[in-house]
C-alpha cells in the first residue's frame, strides 16, 4: 500500500515543472520581441501568455480537489492516477494545440486538452460531493 498522499504530490510536481516550461516560453518570447508588458501585438507571445494563464486558472483548483479526494480515502489509487494523468496530459495537449493553432482554425489537440481537463474536473467534483453528502446524510 502506498503511503498517504502519494498520488497528488506526484502530479503537483509534474504540473510545477510544466508551469516552469510554460513560463520560460513566455520569458523567451518577451525577450525575442523585446516586450516587457502585454504581448506587443505578437501572436506567438499572446498564445504563450494565454497558455500559461489558462494553466494557472485550472491547475490549482484541480490539484486541490484531487488532494481532497485523496485525503478522503474514497478513491482507489489507480483512479487518482488516471485523473492526475488526464489533467497533466490535458494541459500538455492544450499548450501544444494553442501554440500550433493557425488563425481561428480549430485545433484538435486544444479540444482534446480541454476535454482532458474538464472531464477530471467534473469527475473529481462530483465524486467529492458524493463523499461529502455520504458523510452527512
Short mmCIF file of the C-alpha atoms (twelve columns), coordinates in Angstrom:
data_MODEL
# 
_entry.id   MODEL 
# 
loop_
_atom_site.group_PDB 
_atom_site.id 
_atom_site.type_symbol 
_atom_site.label_atom_id 
_atom_site.label_alt_id 
_atom_site.label_comp_id 
_atom_site.label_asym_id 
_atom_site.label_seq_id 
_atom_site.Cartn_x 
_atom_site.Cartn_y 
_atom_site.Cartn_z 
_atom_site.pdbx_PDB_model_num 
ATOM 1   C CA . UNK A 1   0.000   0.000  0.000   1 
ATOM 2   C CA . UNK A 2   1.239   3.470  -0.851  1 
ATOM 3   C CA . UNK A 3   1.848   5.976  1.920   1 
ATOM 4   C CA . UNK A 4   -0.923  8.547  2.406   1 
ATOM 5   C CA . UNK A 5   -0.969  11.382 -0.101  1 
ATOM 6   C CA . UNK A 6   1.397   9.745  -2.559  1 
ATOM 7   C CA . UNK A 7   -0.569  10.478 -5.731  1 
ATOM 8   C CA . UNK A 8   -1.469  14.179 -5.765  1 
ATOM 9   C CA . UNK A 9   2.072   15.329 -4.899  1 
ATOM 10  C CA . UNK A 10  3.370   13.466 -7.956  1 
ATOM 11  C CA . UNK A 11  1.021   15.322 -10.295 1 
ATOM 12  C CA . UNK A 12  1.562   18.608 -8.449  1 
ATOM 13  C CA . UNK A 13  5.302   18.211 -9.030  1 
ATOM 14  C CA . UNK A 14  4.803   17.374 -12.718 1 
ATOM 15  C CA . UNK A 15  2.486   20.370 -13.117 1 
ATOM 16  C CA . UNK A 16  5.020   22.568 -11.343 1 
ATOM 17  C CA . UNK A 17  7.673   21.534 -13.853 1 
ATOM 18  C CA . UNK A 18  5.285   22.118 -16.734 1 
ATOM 19  C CA . UNK A 19  4.498   25.598 -15.392 1 
ATOM 20  C CA . UNK A 20  8.218   26.368 -15.413 1 
ATOM 21  C CA . UNK A 21  8.420   25.306 -19.075 1 
ATOM 22  C CA . UNK A 22  5.379   27.424 -19.983 1 
ATOM 23  C CA . UNK A 23  6.754   30.395 -18.054 1 
ATOM 24  C CA . UNK A 24  10.171  30.189 -19.682 1 
ATOM 25  C CA . UNK A 25  8.463   30.124 -23.073 1 
ATOM 26  C CA . UNK A 26  6.768   33.432 -22.224 1 
ATOM 27  C CA . UNK A 27  10.059  34.877 -20.942 1 
ATOM 28  C CA . UNK A 28  11.915  33.742 -24.062 1 
ATOM 29  C CA . UNK A 29  9.313   35.252 -26.391 1 
ATOM 30  C CA . UNK A 30  9.235   38.511 -24.414 1 
ATOM 31  C CA . UNK A 31  12.996  38.728 -24.869 1 
ATOM 32  C CA . UNK A 32  12.851  37.848 -28.565 1 
ATOM 33  C CA . UNK A 33  10.213  40.511 -29.236 1 
ATOM 34  C CA . UNK A 34  11.552  42.998 -26.652 1 
ATOM 35  C CA . UNK A 35  8.150   43.202 -24.920 1 
ATOM 36  C CA . UNK A 36  8.004   43.882 -21.196 1 
ATOM 37  C CA . UNK A 37  4.227   44.079 -20.636 1 
ATOM 38  C CA . UNK A 38  1.432   42.521 -22.663 1 
ATOM 39  C CA . UNK A 39  2.021   40.776 -25.966 1 
ATOM 40  C CA . UNK A 40  3.147   43.729 -28.083 1 
ATOM 41  C CA . UNK A 41  0.864   42.543 -30.880 1 
ATOM 42  C CA . UNK A 42  2.881   39.347 -31.381 1 
ATOM 43  C CA . UNK A 43  0.599   36.356 -31.918 1 
ATOM 44  C CA . UNK A 44  3.119   33.778 -30.656 1 
ATOM 45  C CA . UNK A 45  3.625   35.710 -27.426 1 
ATOM 46  C CA . UNK A 46  -0.123  36.220 -26.970 1 
ATOM 47  C CA . UNK A 47  -0.645  32.471 -27.320 1 
ATOM 48  C CA . UNK A 48  2.154   31.647 -24.880 1 
ATOM 49  C CA . UNK A 49  0.740   34.089 -22.326 1 
ATOM 50  C CA . UNK A 50  -2.734  32.604 -22.746 1 
ATOM 51  C CA . UNK A 51  -1.465  29.028 -22.391 1 
ATOM 52  C CA . UNK A 52  0.343   29.952 -19.174 1 
ATOM 53  C CA . UNK A 53  -2.679  31.871 -17.887 1 
ATOM 54  C CA . UNK A 54  -5.079  29.057 -18.696 1 
ATOM 55  C CA . UNK A 55  -2.777  26.637 -16.894 1 
ATOM 56  C CA . UNK A 56  -2.755  28.686 -13.687 1 
ATOM 57  C CA . UNK A 57  -6.529  29.175 -13.902 1 
ATOM 58  C CA . UNK A 58  -7.273  25.450 -13.775 1 
ATOM 59  C CA . UNK A 59  -4.400  23.579 -12.136 1 
ATOM 60  C CA . UNK A 60  -4.588  24.955 -8.568  1 
ATOM 61  C CA . UNK A 61  -8.271  24.065 -8.170  1 
ATOM 62  C CA . UNK A 62  -7.846  20.697 -9.884  1 
ATOM 63  C CA . UNK A 63  -4.949  19.741 -7.620  1 
ATOM 64  C CA . UNK A 64  -6.781  20.958 -4.529  1 
ATOM 65  C CA . UNK A 65  -9.877  18.934 -5.423  1 
ATOM 66  C CA . UNK A 66  -7.744  15.908 -6.248  1 
ATOM 67  C CA . UNK A 67  -5.901  16.209 -2.932  1 
ATOM 68  C CA . UNK A 68  -9.182  16.424 -1.020  1 
ATOM 69  C CA . UNK A 69  -10.439 13.329 -2.829  1 
ATOM 70  C CA . UNK A 70  -7.198  11.513 -1.999  1 
ATOM 71  C CA . UNK A 71  -7.480  12.715 1.605   1 
ATOM 72  C CA . UNK A 72  -10.986 11.241 1.824   1 
ATOM 73  C CA . UNK A 73  -9.550  7.802  1.005   1 
ATOM 74  C CA . UNK A 74  -12.711 7.102  -1.009  1 
ATOM 75  C CA . UNK A 75  -10.931 6.803  -4.363  1 
ATOM 76  C CA . UNK A 76  -8.664  3.940  -5.362  1 
ATOM 77  C CA . UNK A 77  -5.068  4.817  -6.166  1 
ATOM 78  C CA . UNK A 78  -5.499  3.760  -9.814  1 
ATOM 79  C CA . UNK A 79  -8.402  6.205  -10.223 1 
ATOM 80  C CA . UNK A 80  -6.389  9.058  -8.740  1 
ATOM 81  C CA . UNK A 81  -3.507  8.255  -11.089 1 
ATOM 82  C CA . UNK A 82  -5.865  8.140  -14.047 1 
ATOM 83  C CA . UNK A 83  -7.352  11.521 -13.119 1 
ATOM 84  C CA . UNK A 84  -3.926  13.052 -12.464 1 
ATOM 85  C CA . UNK A 85  -2.528  11.724 -15.725 1 
ATOM 86  C CA . UNK A 86  -5.521  13.092 -17.647 1 
ATOM 87  C CA . UNK A 87  -5.052  16.506 -16.051 1 
ATOM 88  C CA . UNK A 88  -1.343  16.587 -16.881 1 
ATOM 89  C CA . UNK A 89  -1.845  15.246 -20.403 1 
ATOM 90  C CA . UNK A 90  -4.689  17.703 -20.944 1 
ATOM 91  C CA . UNK A 91  -2.538  20.675 -20.094 1 
ATOM 92  C CA . UNK A 92  0.222   19.473 -22.433 1 
ATOM 93  C CA . UNK A 93  -2.226  18.878 -25.287 1 
ATOM 94  C CA . UNK A 94  -3.830  22.267 -24.700 1 
ATOM 95  C CA . UNK A 95  -0.458  24.023 -24.714 1 
ATOM 96  C CA . UNK A 96  0.675   22.344 -27.917 1 
ATOM 97  C CA . UNK A 97  -2.721  22.861 -29.547 1 
ATOM 98  C CA . UNK A 98  -2.873  26.579 -28.788 1 
ATOM 99  C CA . UNK A 99  0.779   27.099 -29.716 1 
ATOM 100 C CA . UNK A 100 0.476   25.348 -33.078 1 
ATOM 101 C CA . UNK A 101 -3.023  26.591 -33.954 1 
ATOM 102 C CA . UNK A 102 -3.142  28.786 -37.043 1 
ATOM 103 C CA . UNK A 103 -5.525  31.733 -37.102 1 
ATOM 104 C CA . UNK A 104 -9.050  30.919 -35.987 1 
ATOM 105 C CA . UNK A 105 -8.845  27.297 -37.149 1 
ATOM 106 C CA . UNK A 106 -9.873  24.706 -34.597 1 
ATOM 107 C CA . UNK A 107 -7.113  22.616 -33.111 1 
ATOM 108 C CA . UNK A 108 -7.909  19.002 -32.207 1 
ATOM 109 C CA . UNK A 109 -5.071  18.980 -29.684 1 
ATOM 110 C CA . UNK A 110 -6.557  22.036 -27.989 1 
ATOM 111 C CA . UNK A 111 -10.018 20.431 -27.927 1 
ATOM 112 C CA . UNK A 112 -8.642  17.145 -26.539 1 
ATOM 113 C CA . UNK A 113 -6.645  19.134 -23.992 1 
ATOM 114 C CA . UNK A 114 -9.755  20.949 -22.830 1 
ATOM 115 C CA . UNK A 115 -11.647 17.650 -22.584 1 
ATOM 116 C CA . UNK A 116 -8.795  16.069 -20.610 1 
ATOM 117 C CA . UNK A 117 -9.100  18.977 -18.190 1 
ATOM 118 C CA . UNK A 118 -12.890 19.243 -17.897 1 
ATOM 119 C CA . UNK A 119 -13.560 15.513 -17.516 1 
ATOM 120 C CA . UNK A 120 -11.340 15.158 -14.416 1 
ATOM 121 C CA . UNK A 121 -12.715 18.445 -13.064 1 
ATOM 122 C CA . UNK A 122 -16.250 17.112 -13.388 1 
ATOM 123 C CA . UNK A 123 -15.439 13.602 -12.125 1 
ATOM 124 C CA . UNK A 124 -13.440 14.784 -9.106  1 
ATOM 125 C CA . UNK A 125 -16.001 17.462 -8.202  1 
ATOM 126 C CA . UNK A 126 -18.960 15.059 -8.353  1 
ATOM 127 C CA . UNK A 127 -17.038 12.278 -6.581  1 
ATOM 128 C CA . UNK A 128 -16.003 14.641 -3.804  1 
ATOM 129 C CA . UNK A 129 -19.548 15.986 -3.496  1 
ATOM 130 C CA . UNK A 130 -20.850 12.425 -3.133  1 
ATOM 131 C CA . UNK A 131 -18.226 11.711 -0.460  1 
ATOM 132 C CA . UNK A 132 -19.307 14.790 1.480   1 
ATOM 133 C CA . UNK A 133 -23.023 14.016 1.108   1 
ATOM 134 C CA . UNK A 134 -22.445 10.408 2.166   1 
ATOM 135 C CA . UNK A 135 -20.861 11.575 5.405   1 
ATOM 136 C CA . UNK A 136 -23.651 13.997 6.286   1 
ATOM 137 C CA . UNK A 137 -26.745 12.186 5.039   1 
# 
